[in-house]
Each structure stands twice: as structure tokens, then as C-alpha cells.
Amino acid sequence: MKENTHVYIFGIGSGIGQGLHKRFLEDASVSLFGFSRKGEESFQSFRDKESGSFVFDAKNTDDLNSFRTSLFSKYGFETNTSSLPPLFSLKNIDLVVYFALGDGVFGPVADLGAADLKSHFDLNVHSLILLSGAFASLLASFRSSTFVFLGSTAGKQGFPESVAYCASKHAVLGIARALREEWKPFGTKVVHISLGAVATEIWDTRPQFDKNDMVTISDISEYLWSISHLPKSIFVDDLSITPKKGIL
């Protein structure tokens, strides 16, 4: 990886995001910024830090608005004058963003309530759009940019008692495909990963599935980390990752 790479990972509090964050902590070549409700530092300090793990709630409108303002300020832009050049050149900085946000809502469709659905889609869908929008005006200023959306095999097919989860993961695929087209003028790489079963805590309430049959968090973290090393001319579209037994 080139020097002066800024890596952003959203959703480092648990599961795949946490594993990926740990893997990047071993990579001394990057400036690493992690975000979750379990972050170690106050989000208010993000603007002035060269790295860190920050408290951030992707379902909180104030946090989302503050992130955009802080991001612009961090890179020398004013929020309302983003067309002006920054105070320092970003042409020597590569940007890599991972969206590992998400939760699962499962059960028969008749049992799904409005509050649970709103919370689920606020995190799994709306936050991805709003965070992507926060970066959009800055992309032309970076040396290169790569966005990685962690989706699911549930984003390409259906599963019983998973209507909300399948719907949100179909949306993630749609977001990635739309941004891939919208950001082509900037040379931005947008990678969508259809993940099969990974042994995270999301399966703890579904005892019919055996975690021993799943991809380990350490293995998937290593794979996801490697995406940040894609050669310049390689633009990956959709990737599918499954355990040895395939889709469980």
C-alpha cells in the first residue's frame, strides 16, 4: 500500500468490522479511523486526530451531520464552500472506506414491528447513503478512493423469516451499484461483497446454524484487508464469499 493512505471503517464495535479494524491496526502504513458506539475517543476529537477509534452512532442524525462537518474541516474545506480548494493538497492521500455497519432482524413477516424496521433500515441502509454523501464532494481531491460495502448473500436471494434483512441487503447492493456509476468520473472504486455465513454474534440467536461451518472472522478480515491493496488498474465489481459448504 502507498504511504499516506487514510482508512475509515464504520462498524468496528463487533463482528467483521471489529476484526477488520484489528487487522488494519497491524498495518503501520495507514492512518486508521474507526467508528462505532463502542469507540474509545469522543467523536468531537476526530477532526484533529491522525488516527483513532471514535464514539459514533450511525443511527443518530446529529452524529451523521457532525461527521460531514468534521470531515470537511479535517481536510481543509468549509462545508458550504466545498468547491473551493482545500487548505492543503489531498493529491498525496489515498482514501479507503469500509462500511461494516449492520444488524439483523429475523422472524416471520407478521411479527415485524414498525419500530424494529425503522431502526434496522436506519442502520443498514440510510446511514450508508448519508455517510457516502459526506465523502462525495471530496473524492475529486484525493489521489485515489475506494469504497467497500459489506453486503450478504441475502442481498441476491431470499431466505425464510428474513424479509427485513434480505430487503436491507438488496438495498446495499443497489447503493453500491448506483455509486459505482455516479463516481466513475472520479475513478473511485466501489466494491460490493456478498458475504456468506461468517461466524459472528448475529448467529447466536439462531442455534439451527453451526458456526463451525462458517468463515472465521480472522479469515474474512484478512481478505477484506487485501482489497485495500488492489492494483491501480483493477476495478472489482461484486465479490461473493462463502464457507466451504456454500450458502448455509
PESULSUL-V949682 format. One record per helix or strand. SS is the DSSP state (H for helix, E for strand). FROM is the first residue (numbers start at 1). TO is the last residue. Records with the same first field share a line. If there is no record, write none. Layout:
# PESULSUL-V949682
SS->FROM-TO ; FROM-TO
This chain:
# PESULSUL-V949682
E->5-10 ; 30-36 ; 41-41 ; 52-55 ; 94-99 ; 144-150 ; 189-195 ; 198-198 ; 215-215 ; 238-241 ; 243-243 ; 246-246
H->15-25 ; 43-48 ; 61-74 ; 79-81 ; 109-111 ; 114-136 ; 139-141 ; 153-155 ; 163-182 ; 184-186 ; 201-203 ; 211-213 ; 217-227
